[in-house]
């Protein structure tokens, strides 16, 4: 008998005769985070939403430290099992960082690379050391605090400043169903302190690269604009949105995303 390959949990939506679109969520999320976009996207693409290791229905999957290569291998094994060879790839935050690693490791499989509010990598040893200290503190909180208390602290970070109290409470309620131990393993394995500098991946991956950021997200607005001066990425500012622009303003996000994916579809109110 052949070796059984490990797979990530996934959901498929749409017609598999359409071009493939793989969607990767952020830290603390799951494939269900893309639900608002799927009714439109699935009209034009075969959408495959993935639960990353430690998240959702992939909570049993653990990767080593650092875990970027192992996560990409799991993702590609999952897509191989589905018969998906070439695909558009959309990743948000942590999912965007994983998407950059896919573009580095398997560029020939990408039709396009769509990145939302993700970091291409720290540039200095000092920055990485500082991030390692910060992530170690967050890991300690996640390991020892009740999940709701950890989430309440997590969503008070400046990058989430645009969230209303009601939006923050809803996120805490939704995310508290996750496994803290599984999340902790993935958080440690994919710390930005481990990540190499991937700023030049868009120039070498051989496919169109688009970057989306919320206008209210000062940190990633500045990051995107600076990155655009160094590489061939196309940036899209999403109005009335912070770090998670596809949830804050799905209509404008889709209006930017669909042409970037090569679709002529119009997004109607």
Backbone bond lengths (Angstrom), bond angles and torsions (degrees), N, CA, C in turn:
res aa  C-N    CA-C-N  psi(-1)  N-CA   C-N-CA  omega(-1)  CA-C   N-CA-C  phi
1 X - - - 1.453 - - 1.518 109.83 -
2 X 1.353 115.89 145.12 1.443 120.22 179.50 1.518 111.90 -74.39
3 X 1.303 115.51 160.48 1.461 121.18 179.44 1.523 110.02 -69.24
4 X 1.327 117.33 134.18 1.457 122.02 176.20 1.522 108.96 -79.80
5 X 1.327 116.09 122.92 1.455 119.86 -178.63 1.523 110.03 -90.52
6 X 1.325 115.30 139.46 1.453 120.36 177.71 1.522 110.02 -68.11
7 X 1.334 114.93 147.37 1.464 120.08 -179.46 1.522 109.82 -135.59
8 X 1.307 114.40 157.78 1.452 121.99 172.26 1.524 109.43 -93.59
9 X 1.331 115.80 153.61 1.467 119.82 176.00 1.527 108.95 -69.32
10 X 1.328 116.07 148.25 1.465 120.62 -177.22 1.524 109.91 -153.01
11 X 1.328 114.18 162.63 1.460 122.04 170.84 1.527 107.56 -135.10
12 X 1.316 116.64 137.54 1.459 122.01 179.20 1.523 109.81 -111.92
13 X 1.326 115.94 136.08 1.459 122.00 -179.42 1.523 109.09 -135.05
14 X 1.325 117.05 132.49 1.461 120.64 177.39 1.517 112.48 107.07
15 X 1.324 115.07 -168.51 1.455 124.39 -175.09 1.527 109.11 -96.73
16 X 1.330 117.58 122.63 1.469 119.48 -176.18 1.523 113.34 -72.12
17 X 1.331 117.55 0.03 1.472 120.15 172.07 1.529 111.45 -84.87
18 X 1.324 116.20 -11.67 1.463 120.89 176.92 1.535 109.71 -82.37
19 X 1.357 117.42 164.34 1.474 119.03 175.83 1.526 111.06 -58.59
20 X 1.325 116.38 146.46 1.468 121.57 -178.57 1.523 111.08 -80.46
21 X 1.328 115.45 138.08 1.467 122.51 174.05 1.525 108.28 -130.82
22 X 1.337 116.28 115.41 1.464 122.30 179.50 1.521 108.05 -99.81
23 X 1.353 116.45 133.04 1.458 121.78 -176.00 1.525 110.30 -121.20
24 X 1.341 116.11 128.48 1.465 122.93 -177.12 1.526 109.88 -118.70
25 X 1.325 116.75 123.54 1.459 122.90 -177.04 1.523 111.61 -80.05
26 X 1.342 115.74 177.68 1.455 121.96 178.00 1.519 113.16 -94.08
27 X 1.333 115.55 179.12 1.465 121.50 177.41 1.523 109.45 -59.13
28 X 1.320 115.45 137.31 1.468 126.05 -178.72 1.523 113.62 80.93
29 X 1.333 117.93 -4.76 1.458 120.69 -175.34 1.517 113.08 -98.81
30 X 1.333 114.00 -159.82 1.464 122.44 175.48 1.519 107.49 -161.07
31 X 1.327 115.69 175.68 1.454 119.16 178.43 1.516 113.14 -58.71
32 X 1.336 116.97 -24.94 1.467 120.94 179.94 1.523 112.39 -64.85
33 X 1.329 117.81 -15.61 1.464 120.40 -179.17 1.526 112.95 -65.06
34 X 1.335 117.22 -16.44 1.467 120.98 -179.17 1.523 112.84 -92.38
35 X 1.337 117.69 6.89 1.466 121.43 -171.42 1.524 113.23 -56.08
36 X 1.340 117.45 -37.04 1.465 119.94 -178.18 1.528 112.52 -63.50
37 X 1.330 117.07 -29.17 1.458 120.83 -174.99 1.524 113.17 -90.14
38 X 1.325 116.96 -22.33 1.465 120.14 -170.01 1.527 115.09 -64.46
39 X 1.339 120.24 -36.21 1.473 118.24 178.79 1.526 112.97 -56.89
40 X 1.325 117.20 -34.47 1.466 120.74 177.57 1.524 111.30 -84.19
41 X 1.325 116.89 -49.40 1.462 119.85 -175.90 1.525 112.40 -61.45
42 X 1.332 116.83 -36.80 1.463 119.92 -176.08 1.525 112.86 -72.27
43 X 1.321 117.63 -9.48 1.468 120.00 173.04 1.526 111.25 -74.34
44 X 1.323 116.66 -20.74 1.467 121.17 -172.83 1.528 113.45 -123.49
45 X 1.347 116.52 -14.80 1.458 120.84 -175.58 1.531 110.16 -140.89
46 X 1.311 114.27 154.49 1.467 120.66 170.30 1.517 105.86 -87.73
47 X 1.321 116.38 104.24 1.461 122.58 -170.18 1.527 110.96 -91.44
48 X 1.315 115.92 128.35 1.460 122.22 179.41 1.526 107.57 -121.96
49 X 1.332 116.25 105.17 1.457 120.83 178.53 1.521 108.61 -93.81
50 X 1.324 115.70 129.37 1.463 122.72 -173.54 1.529 109.83 -109.51
51 X 1.334 116.49 139.54 1.462 121.32 167.10 1.529 107.85 -91.80
52 X 1.324 116.74 115.06 1.462 120.86 -179.56 1.537 110.87 -66.72
53 X 1.325 118.17 160.35 1.472 120.16 179.33 1.528 111.30 -51.80
54 X 1.328 115.29 139.27 1.461 120.46 178.82 1.509 115.06 81.13
55 X 1.331 117.14 -1.71 1.456 121.70 -174.67 1.526 110.80 -124.06
56 X 1.341 115.48 149.30 1.455 120.54 173.90 1.519 112.29 51.75
57 X 1.326 115.64 -131.40 1.461 120.86 -179.81 1.530 113.27 -84.09
58 X 1.334 116.38 5.80 1.472 121.02 172.54 1.524 111.16 -104.59
59 X 1.332 116.92 21.41 1.467 119.84 -174.37 1.528 112.74 -64.24
60 X 1.334 117.35 -23.46 1.466 119.08 -179.82 1.531 112.32 -78.15
61 X 1.318 117.08 -14.73 1.462 120.20 -178.35 1.519 110.10 -81.51
62 X 1.314 117.06 124.92 1.461 122.30 177.40 1.525 108.89 -120.24
63 X 1.313 116.10 146.63 1.464 121.11 178.73 1.533 108.27 -124.18
64 X 1.321 117.96 157.62 1.469 121.29 -178.37 1.523 111.21 -73.93
65 X 1.325 115.61 177.94 1.469 121.22 175.68 1.529 109.13 -110.32
66 X 1.336 118.48 122.46 1.460 128.12 -9.38 1.529 111.36 -71.05
67 X 1.331 115.30 157.94 1.460 119.48 -171.00 1.513 115.72 -118.47
68 X 1.327 118.02 14.31 1.464 119.44 -176.44 1.530 112.08 -65.69
69 X 1.330 116.37 -48.25 1.470 120.66 -178.31 1.529 110.27 -61.70
70 X 1.330 117.03 -45.40 1.461 120.55 -178.80 1.529 111.25 -64.46
71 X 1.331 117.09 -36.34 1.463 120.07 178.77 1.518 110.58 -66.85
72 X 1.332 116.85 -42.66 1.470 119.90 177.72 1.521 110.32 -62.52
73 X 1.310 117.04 -41.15 1.469 120.01 179.92 1.527 110.95 -62.99
74 X 1.331 117.40 -42.08 1.464 120.85 176.64 1.523 111.12 -62.11
75 X 1.325 115.45 -43.17 1.465 119.97 179.69 1.528 111.45 -61.75
76 X 1.324 116.42 -46.93 1.463 119.77 -178.37 1.530 111.51 -68.20
77 X 1.338 117.88 -35.34 1.468 120.42 175.24 1.529 110.78 -62.62
78 X 1.318 115.93 -39.78 1.460 120.42 178.45 1.524 110.65 -63.32
79 X 1.318 116.53 -45.05 1.464 120.58 179.95 1.525 111.31 -68.31
80 X 1.331 116.85 -36.70 1.472 119.75 175.88 1.525 110.33 -59.71
81 X 1.320 116.17 -42.63 1.461 120.46 -179.72 1.530 111.70 -63.16
82 X 1.326 115.71 -29.53 1.466 121.05 178.13 1.528 112.45 -85.22
83 X 1.317 116.88 -3.06 1.463 120.04 -177.70 1.512 112.96 74.64
84 X 1.341 116.52 22.84 1.467 121.69 -179.07 1.514 108.47 -98.01
85 X 1.318 116.94 110.54 1.460 121.40 -177.96 1.521 111.50 -95.56
86 X 1.339 116.71 -57.95 1.469 120.35 -179.43 1.519 108.85 -111.73
87 X 1.321 115.78 146.62 1.463 118.96 -172.76 1.531 111.03 -161.90
88 X 1.331 114.28 152.50 1.455 121.05 163.64 1.527 107.14 -75.94
89 X 1.329 117.02 146.34 1.473 120.28 -177.62 1.519 109.45 -129.92
90 X 1.329 116.17 122.36 1.461 123.24 178.16 1.518 109.22 -118.58
91 X 1.341 117.65 124.42 1.450 121.26 -179.87 1.507 111.96 -133.76
92 X 1.336 115.45 136.30 1.460 122.06 178.50 1.530 110.45 -107.07
93 X 1.332 117.30 128.98 1.463 123.86 173.49 1.540 110.21 54.68
94 X 1.329 119.52 -115.70 1.467 120.19 175.88 1.522 110.63 -54.32
95 X 1.330 117.40 -42.05 1.460 120.57 178.49 1.516 112.43 -61.27
96 X 1.336 117.04 -32.72 1.452 120.62 175.79 1.518 112.34 -69.52
97 X 1.331 116.37 -36.17 1.467 119.19 176.86 1.533 110.77 -68.00
98 X 1.337 116.18 -37.80 1.467 119.06 174.50 1.530 109.63 -64.71
99 X 1.328 116.72 -40.64 1.471 120.59 179.28 1.528 111.31 -60.58
100 X 1.322 117.32 -38.73 1.461 120.05 176.75 1.529 111.12 -62.68
101 X 1.321 116.68 -37.30 1.465 119.63 177.06 1.530 111.55 -68.89
102 X 1.335 117.32 -34.86 1.468 119.95 173.78 1.526 109.38 -60.90
103 X 1.337 115.92 -44.94 1.469 120.25 -179.30 1.522 111.65 -63.64
104 X 1.317 116.38 -31.21 1.457 120.26 177.70 1.528 111.88 -75.15
105 X 1.347 116.52 -40.47 1.460 121.32 -173.08 1.526 113.64 -88.84
106 X 1.327 117.99 -30.75 1.468 120.97 -175.83 1.523 110.89 -141.11
107 X 1.327 117.70 56.52 1.475 119.98 -175.27 1.515 113.64 -60.71
108 X 1.340 116.58 -28.28 1.468 120.24 -177.37 1.525 112.55 -65.90
109 X 1.320 117.73 -14.02 1.464 120.21 -177.47 1.532 112.95 -91.73
110 X 1.324 117.06 -8.95 1.455 120.36 -173.14 1.526 112.61 -93.32
111 X 1.326 114.93 132.26 1.460 121.87 169.52 1.525 110.24 -85.52
112 X 1.320 116.36 -36.12 1.461 122.66 173.40 1.516 108.00 -161.44
113 X 1.329 115.43 161.18 1.462 122.11 178.76 1.519 107.79 -122.09
114 X 1.331 116.18 118.91 1.463 122.98 -177.89 1.529 107.90 -116.52
115 X 1.322 117.24 118.08 1.456 122.68 -173.76 1.523 110.28 -118.21
116 X 1.331 116.50 132.98 1.459 120.77 178.26 1.535 109.57 -122.60
117 X 1.329 115.78 118.71 1.467 122.14 171.95 1.526 112.39 48.15
118 X 1.324 116.82 50.05 1.467 119.69 179.01 1.520 110.32 -120.76
119 X 1.313 115.49 154.60 1.465 122.27 -176.14 1.527 110.08 -97.69
120 X 1.340 118.44 129.23 1.469 120.41 179.60 1.527 114.20 -80.36
121 X 1.318 117.37 -5.32 1.460 118.94 176.90 1.522 112.85 127.35
122 X 1.319 115.70 145.22 1.464 121.71 177.12 1.525 109.85 -77.33
123 X 1.345 115.59 151.80 1.460 119.21 -169.01 1.524 114.19 -104.33
124 X 1.324 117.66 -18.29 1.465 119.14 -176.25 1.529 110.69 -125.34
125 X 1.319 114.75 158.10 1.460 120.70 176.81 1.524 110.05 -61.81
126 X 1.312 117.08 -39.10 1.466 121.04 -179.05 1.525 110.77 -62.76
127 X 1.332 116.69 -42.31 1.464 120.11 178.71 1.526 110.94 -63.54
128 X 1.321 115.98 -40.74 1.465 119.75 -179.89 1.521 111.24 -68.10
129 X 1.320 117.20 -38.50 1.460 119.82 177.81 1.522 111.05 -65.69
130 X 1.324 116.29 -40.55 1.458 120.40 178.35 1.526 110.76 -64.33
131 X 1.330 116.70 -41.62 1.457 120.48 178.96 1.526 110.95 -66.72
132 X 1.320 117.35 -37.89 1.461 120.46 178.83 1.524 111.02 -60.85
133 X 1.330 116.99 -40.45 1.465 121.07 177.80 1.525 110.21 -64.59
134 X 1.328 115.80 -46.82 1.468 120.29 179.78 1.524 111.55 -61.07
135 X 1.328 117.04 -46.26 1.466 120.31 -178.95 1.525 111.46 -66.65
136 X 1.334 116.98 -33.18 1.457 119.81 176.54 1.528 110.80 -63.81
137 X 1.322 116.17 -38.18 1.471 120.10 177.97 1.527 110.94 -65.91
138 X 1.338 115.98 -43.11 1.470 119.46 177.91 1.527 110.78 -65.75
139 X 1.318 117.14 -37.98 1.465 120.10 178.20 1.523 111.13 -62.85
140 X 1.328 116.93 -39.46 1.468 120.69 177.74 1.526 110.56 -63.27
141 X 1.325 116.50 -42.34 1.467 119.91 177.88 1.521 110.63 -61.91
142 X 1.328 116.65 -45.44 1.461 120.63 -178.67 1.529 111.03 -64.45
143 X 1.313 116.54 -33.63 1.468 120.94 -178.74 1.528 112.37 -73.40
144 X 1.323 117.49 -29.67 1.468 119.63 -168.96 1.530 115.04 -116.14
145 X 1.323 118.00 -22.56 1.466 119.87 -178.38 1.522 111.19 -89.95
146 X 1.323 118.46 152.88 1.465 119.88 167.96 1.533 109.18 -56.34
147 X 1.324 116.90 144.53 1.463 120.66 -173.45 1.525 112.46 -56.91
148 X 1.344 117.87 -38.44 1.465 120.01 179.76 1.524 111.18 -64.26
149 X 1.332 116.74 -38.32 1.460 120.21 179.59 1.527 110.81 -69.10
150 X 1.327 116.44 -40.25 1.468 119.66 175.80 1.530 110.52 -60.31
151 X 1.322 116.72 -46.35 1.462 120.38 -178.04 1.523 112.00 -64.01
152 X 1.321 116.65 -38.19 1.460 120.11 178.08 1.532 110.50 -60.15
153 X 1.336 116.63 -40.59 1.461 120.33 176.79 1.532 111.39 -70.29
154 X 1.334 116.70 -42.09 1.466 121.31 -177.69 1.525 111.42 -58.63
155 X 1.311 116.62 -44.36 1.467 120.06 -175.60 1.524 112.99 -83.94
156 X 1.350 117.11 6.81 1.453 120.52 169.35 1.530 112.08 -92.56
157 X 1.323 117.70 -1.75 1.454 120.50 -179.96 1.534 110.51 -64.55
158 X 1.338 117.75 149.66 1.471 120.84 -176.80 1.521 114.55 -54.38
159 X 1.321 117.82 -31.29 1.461 120.30 -177.73 1.529 111.78 -66.26
160 X 1.341 116.71 -18.44 1.465 121.47 177.91 1.531 112.04 -106.62
161 X 1.320 117.08 20.63 1.463 121.45 -172.82 1.524 112.91 -62.66
162 X 1.322 117.72 -25.00 1.465 119.79 -176.43 1.523 113.11 -76.95
163 X 1.343 117.80 -11.54 1.458 120.41 -178.44 1.526 111.06 -67.45
164 X 1.317 116.01 137.17 1.459 119.84 172.26 1.525 108.86 -77.68
165 X 1.332 116.83 166.34 1.463 120.30 178.42 1.526 110.47 -59.24
166 X 1.333 116.52 -39.26 1.463 120.39 -179.34 1.524 111.03 -67.46
167 X 1.334 117.15 -41.53 1.469 120.87 178.91 1.525 110.36 -65.42
168 X 1.324 116.18 -40.16 1.465 120.50 179.48 1.530 110.38 -64.69
169 X 1.323 116.16 -42.99 1.467 120.32 179.94 1.524 111.41 -64.21
170 X 1.335 116.85 -37.69 1.463 120.76 178.98 1.525 110.93 -66.15
171 X 1.319 116.59 -41.78 1.459 120.16 177.86 1.521 111.28 -63.02
172 X 1.324 116.67 -43.09 1.464 120.46 179.81 1.527 110.15 -61.72
173 X 1.331 116.32 -42.96 1.462 119.75 179.02 1.528 111.13 -62.63
174 X 1.332 116.83 -44.56 1.465 121.59 -177.20 1.526 111.38 -67.84
175 X 1.342 116.56 -43.20 1.469 120.46 -174.98 1.525 112.64 -76.56
176 X 1.320 118.15 -19.75 1.462 120.46 -174.78 1.526 112.83 -70.03
177 X 1.341 117.16 -6.88 1.466 120.76 177.98 1.533 111.72 -82.47
178 X 1.329 117.10 -8.26 1.462 120.61 -177.90 1.532 111.11 -77.50
179 X 1.326 115.42 163.81 1.465 121.95 178.06 1.528 109.78 -85.90
180 X 1.345 119.09 114.76 1.473 120.29 -179.40 1.527 113.31 -57.79
181 X 1.335 117.97 -41.72 1.459 120.48 -179.35 1.519 111.90 -63.01
182 X 1.334 116.35 -41.17 1.464 120.51 179.63 1.522 110.84 -67.37
183 X 1.333 116.27 -42.89 1.467 120.25 177.81 1.526 110.74 -61.72
184 X 1.316 115.93 -41.78 1.460 120.74 -178.81 1.527 111.34 -60.63
185 X 1.319 117.01 -42.86 1.463 120.69 -179.99 1.529 110.66 -61.39
186 X 1.333 117.07 -43.55 1.460 120.42 -179.34 1.523 111.32 -71.61
187 X 1.326 117.07 -37.45 1.467 120.83 178.07 1.521 110.56 -59.46
188 X 1.326 115.46 -46.52 1.462 119.24 179.74 1.533 111.79 -65.39
189 X 1.326 115.81 -39.59 1.476 120.34 -175.20 1.517 112.65 -71.95
190 X 1.326 117.58 -22.75 1.465 120.02 -175.48 1.527 111.75 -120.34
191 X 1.319 116.86 26.28 1.458 120.29 175.50 1.522 110.44 -54.65
192 X 1.327 115.72 141.24 1.464 119.73 176.81 1.527 110.93 -61.37
193 X 1.324 116.28 -22.86 1.464 119.91 177.34 1.527 112.03 -65.15
194 X 1.345 117.40 -27.70 1.470 121.82 177.97 1.526 111.73 -79.92
195 X 1.320 116.86 -25.84 1.475 120.67 -167.05 1.525 111.39 -73.86
196 X 1.322 115.38 137.13 1.452 119.42 174.75 1.527 109.95 -78.90
197 X 1.316 116.40 170.22 1.465 122.29 178.73 1.532 109.12 -73.43
198 X 1.335 115.94 115.89 1.466 121.03 -178.43 1.528 112.14 -112.18
199 X 1.332 116.98 20.32 1.464 120.01 -178.03 1.526 112.58 -57.23
200 X 1.335 117.83 -31.76 1.463 120.29 -174.32 1.528 113.72 -92.25
201 X 1.324 117.39 0.35 1.465 119.38 178.93 1.533 112.46 -58.31
202 X 1.339 119.93 -44.05 1.468 118.48 179.56 1.523 114.05 -57.66
203 X 1.319 117.35 -31.52 1.461 120.55 -178.84 1.519 112.39 -74.65
204 X 1.331 116.74 -18.99 1.466 119.46 -173.66 1.528 114.07 -114.71
205 X 1.334 118.25 -5.68 1.466 118.30 -172.28 1.531 113.06 -84.92
206 X 1.338 118.20 -11.82 1.453 120.57 171.39 1.516 115.81 76.27
207 X 1.327 117.54 18.94 1.462 120.65 177.21 1.531 108.87 -140.88
208 X 1.338 117.93 162.79 1.469 119.59 177.13 1.530 110.93 -61.91
209 X 1.336 115.97 140.80 1.461 121.66 179.97 1.527 108.92 -127.24
210 X 1.321 115.82 126.21 1.467 121.94 -179.56 1.522 109.33 -124.83
211 X 1.340 115.07 144.71 1.468 121.42 -177.50 1.528 108.94 -127.97
212 X 1.338 116.17 131.23 1.461 123.17 -176.91 1.523 108.96 -117.61
213 X 1.327 116.21 136.66 1.463 120.19 177.85 1.523 109.01 -147.57
214 X 1.325 115.99 150.42 1.445 121.10 177.66 1.519 111.31 -80.24
215 X 1.317 117.05 137.56 1.462 120.37 -178.95 1.529 112.11 -62.54
216 X 1.333 117.79 -24.30 1.461 121.04 -179.75 1.536 112.40 -85.93
217 X 1.301 117.24 -2.38 1.465 122.47 179.92 1.528 108.20 -96.96
218 X 1.333 116.04 90.50 1.466 120.32 -173.41 1.526 112.20 -61.24
219 X 1.336 116.85 -41.13 1.465 120.38 -176.89 1.520 111.47 -61.46
220 X 1.346 116.99 -50.10 1.464 118.85 -174.89 1.525 112.45 -83.46
221 X 1.324 118.33 -19.11 1.467 120.18 169.52 1.526 109.75 -62.19
222 X 1.339 115.45 -48.02 1.462 119.92 179.62 1.519 111.13 -65.65
223 X 1.328 116.74 -40.68 1.461 120.68 179.45 1.527 110.96 -61.21
224 X 1.335 116.26 -45.85 1.469 120.35 -178.22 1.522 111.45 -62.98
225 X 1.310 116.12 -44.86 1.462 119.31 -177.61 1.524 111.57 -66.35
226 X 1.330 116.40 -36.82 1.465 119.57 177.08 1.524 111.05 -69.20
227 X 1.325 116.64 -41.94 1.456 120.77 -179.90 1.520 111.04 -63.79
228 X 1.322 116.11 -37.06 1.463 120.11 -179.09 1.525 111.62 -61.50
229 X 1.329 117.55 -29.54 1.462 120.51 179.10 1.522 111.89 -75.06
230 X 1.356 116.97 -15.49 1.465 121.38 -175.21 1.520 113.59 -107.78
231 X 1.331 117.79 -10.90 1.460 119.65 -174.28 1.525 109.46 -151.30
232 X 1.318 116.02 170.51 1.469 120.70 -176.18 1.521 111.03 -92.22
233 X 1.334 116.30 62.25 1.457 120.25 174.76 1.525 109.39 -107.47
234 X 1.318 115.30 150.41 1.466 122.05 177.88 1.525 107.44 -104.71
235 X 1.336 116.54 119.30 1.466 120.54 -175.15 1.526 111.45 -97.76
236 X 1.330 115.20 144.25 1.461 122.37 179.41 1.526 108.60 -131.28
237 X 1.324 117.05 118.14 1.465 122.09 176.34 1.525 108.80 -89.32
238 X 1.314 116.06 127.05 1.464 121.75 -179.22 1.531 108.27 -102.50
239 X 1.319 115.99 119.63 1.460 121.43 -176.53 1.531 110.84 -70.62
240 X 1.341 114.84 156.84 1.464 121.92 175.69 1.532 111.42 52.34
241 X 1.322 115.45 41.63 1.474 120.17 -177.46 1.518 109.37 -147.61
242 X 1.339 114.38 149.22 1.455 121.20 174.48 1.515 110.31 -106.60
243 X 1.331 116.08 -131.72 1.460 120.41 -172.78 1.529 112.20 -64.50
244 X 1.324 117.36 -39.25 1.469 120.68 -179.69 1.516 108.69 -103.43
245 X 1.326 115.97 83.69 1.465 119.80 -173.41 1.522 112.55 -74.44
246 X 1.336 118.45 -26.09 1.466 118.53 -178.30 1.525 111.66 -72.98
247 X 1.335 117.28 -22.69 1.461 119.58 174.87 1.519 112.05 -91.05
248 X 1.327 117.07 -34.54 1.462 120.31 -177.63 1.524 112.18 -73.00
249 X 1.325 117.21 -37.94 1.462 120.98 -177.50 1.531 109.09 -142.31
250 X 1.345 117.01 69.90 1.465 119.98 -174.42 1.528 113.55 -61.39
251 X 1.318 117.59 -32.53 1.468 119.23 -178.06 1.524 111.25 -66.37
252 X 1.333 117.38 -47.19 1.467 118.78 179.30 1.525 110.82 -70.39
253 X 1.336 116.90 -34.93 1.455 119.29 176.91 1.529 110.34 -59.68
254 X 1.316 116.74 -46.54 1.469 120.88 178.18 1.524 111.39 -63.37
255 X 1.332 116.63 -37.98 1.468 120.16 -179.46 1.522 111.23 -63.12
256 X 1.333 117.04 -30.15 1.461 121.04 176.08 1.520 111.60 -84.62
257 X 1.344 116.48 -38.15 1.463 121.53 -173.80 1.527 112.78 -70.65
258 X 1.319 117.74 -45.84 1.462 120.17 -172.81 1.536 112.50 -58.52
259 X 1.357 120.18 -48.39 1.468 117.69 176.46 1.528 112.95 -62.50
260 X 1.347 116.48 -33.84 1.462 119.82 178.66 1.525 111.31 -65.26
261 X 1.336 116.53 -27.98 1.459 121.27 177.79 1.523 112.19 -85.96
262 X 1.328 116.06 -0.54 1.455 119.81 179.69 1.490 114.69 87.27
263 X 1.333 117.17 14.58 1.463 120.98 179.24 1.516 110.03 -95.92
264 X 1.311 116.52 140.32 1.469 121.61 177.36 1.514 111.67 -92.38
265 X 1.338 117.43 7.18 1.459 121.03 -177.30 1.517 110.71 -64.77
266 X 1.319 116.29 145.34 1.452 122.37 175.37 1.507 109.29 -103.32
267 X 1.324 115.89 141.09 1.462 121.29 177.59 1.523 108.43 -93.40
268 X 1.312 116.86 118.58 1.446 121.33 -178.88 1.531 110.06 -101.67
269 X 1.328 117.64 148.56 1.466 120.32 -179.96 1.512 111.33 -60.22
